[in-house]
Amino acid sequence: MVSLVTRVNTARAAMVPPLSAITVKHPDGSGTDVAVAMLTTAMNNHPGLMQTVQDRIADLNKARNALRKAAGKVDRDNKRWFAAWEGTYPEGSVGRDALSQIDTGPHTPPPDAFQINTVTPAVGGSFAAVYVAGGGNHATTLHLQWKVTGVDLDFGHNTLVVLAGQTVATGAAAGVDVIFRTKAENSQGVTYSAQQTGAAL
């Protein structure tokens, strides 16, 4: 787009009389004219901004993993203390009766599956994933996973689910099948969705 507008502007400037460069109104409603130089700057800044987003996602994943590990450790320690206390005091003792004051429920159920509706291929090995509304109940984290047929032995590619839908670059060559699934996880376990397959373009 930038290259095309640049060539058109050059041709317009060479006309007699010369015509001004093409501009468009800014979408924010401010009435500001956006020239090709501003578009070029925005496009040059885009990769850096996307990297910042990916860095924040990585930080979020790290924090969620740490939280899940801490929650699991606390849960295991609590159960060990409960079992030790229960084994120490006989039925009818004051110590055993004290256990009745500990609320052991309700318990979080395993997560429901979060289903993929469609995966649509685009040129270059990218796929757009659209999800079925609802699902994923009780999940602490939701991830989209995929594997490239003939390349990956397992679902080694992983990214956080974007509920509104998302596009991922799989790196698959044209004509190669890519298999997708989602992974719903909480402290009680993991539930995978039905798999969806698409051929890369």
N, C-alpha and C positions, 0 to 999 in steps of 0.2 A: 504494500500500500504506500509506504513512504517513497519507495523508488518511483512508483507510477505518478504520484502527486508531484514529486520533484521534477520529473520530465515534463509534465503538463505545465507547471509553473514556469519552467525555462522557456517553453514554447510560447506561452502567453506574454512573457517579458519581451520576446523578440518580435512581437507583432507591432504593426504601425496603425494607430498608436498603440503603445504597450498596455497590456491589461495587468491588473493587480493579481497577486498570488491568491490561490484558492484558500479560503478559510471556512470553518464551520463554527456554529454557536456551541458554547460549552453546555453540556447536558445539565448542569446544576441550575440553569435558569438565570444565571447572572448576566447573560448577554455578552460575556467575554468571547472574543474571537480566538479560536484555536488554530494556529498556523502549523505548517509542517515541521518547523523546528521544535515546537512544543510537543508534537506527537512523537518525534524522534527521541526527545529526552525521556518521555514517558515510557517508550518501548525499551530504551536502554536501561531504565531503572527497574523495569519489571522483574528481570531474573533475580536481582538482589532482594526485592521485596518478597518474591516467592521463596527464596532461600530462608529469609527471616521467618516466614510462616512455617516452613519445614523444621526449622530449629526449635520453634515454640512447640510444635507437635511432638518433637522428640523429647523435649523437657517434660511435657505433659505425660507422655507415655512412661517416662522414667519415674515421675512422681506417683503415677497410678500403680506401677509395679511395686514401688516401695510401700505404698499404703496397703496393697493386697498382701504383701509378705508380712507386714506388721500385724494386720488383722488376723492372718492365719496363725501367727505365733501366739498372739494373745488368746485366740480361741483354743489352741492346743494346750497352752499352759493352764487355762481355766479348767479344762476337762481333766487334766492330770491332777490338779489340786482337788477337784470334786471327787475323783476316784480314790485318791489317797485318804481324804477325809472319811468317805463312805466305808473304806476298808478298815479304818482305824477304830471306829465306834460301832458297837453292836446295835441290833434293832432294839428300840425302846429306850436307848440312852439319850441323855440330853444332847450330846454331840451329834447323834444321828438325826434327832428331831430338828436340830438347827438347820440341817440341809433343806428342810421343807420351806425355809424362808428364801431360798435362792430360786429365782425365776429362770427356768431353763428353756423357755419358749416365748413367743412363737419362733420357729426356725425359718430361715430364708430358704425357699425352694430353689432347685437348679433353674438356670435361665431358660426361657422359651427360645426356640429357634427364630432367627431374623432372616426371612426369606428374600432371595433376589428375584425380582420380576423379570428383567431382561438384561442382557449384556450386548451392546451394539458396537461392532468394530468400526474403527476409523483408520484412515491411511497412516502408516508408520507404526502399527502394532499397538495403538491405543484402543481402549474400550471404555464405553460409557455404561456405568452400572445404574440401574433403576431398581428401587426396592419396593416390596409389598408393604403397604401401610400397616402399622401395628406390628406385633411380634417383638421379640427381644426383651420381654418382661423379666424383671429381676436381674438383668445383666448389669454388671459393673462396667464392663468394657465391651465394645462391639468392633470387630475388625473384619475387613475384607481381605481374603487371601486368594492367591491364584498360583497355578503352576503351568509351565509351558510344556506341552506334550513333546516327548523326545529329548527334552533338555533337563527338566527338573524331575527328580524322583518323588518329591513330596511338595506340599504347599509351602514353599520357602519364601514367598513374597507376601508382604503383610503391610496393611495401612489402616488407620482408623476409619470407620464408616462415617460418611457424611449423609445424614438421614435424607436430605433432599435429593441425593444422587451425586455421583462423582465420576470423573474420568481419570483413568490410571494408564500409565505407559508401561506395557508389559515387556517390551523389547523383542517380542516374537516376530519371526520372519513371516512374510506374506504366505497365506495358505496353511499356516501351522495352527492347530487347535490350542486354545487356552481355556483351562478349566477354573471356574471360580466357585467360592463358597464364602459364607460368613461364619465367624466364630463369636458366639456369645459366651461370656465368662463371668462368674462370680465366685465367692468363697466356697460354694457348694459343688462347683464343677464347670464343665464346658459343654455347650450344645452347638453342633454344626448345622448349617442349613442344607437343603438339597443343592446339589451342584448344578451349575449352568455352564454350558460350553459354547464358545464362539470361535470362528476361524479368522485369524488376523488378516488385515489388508495390507 
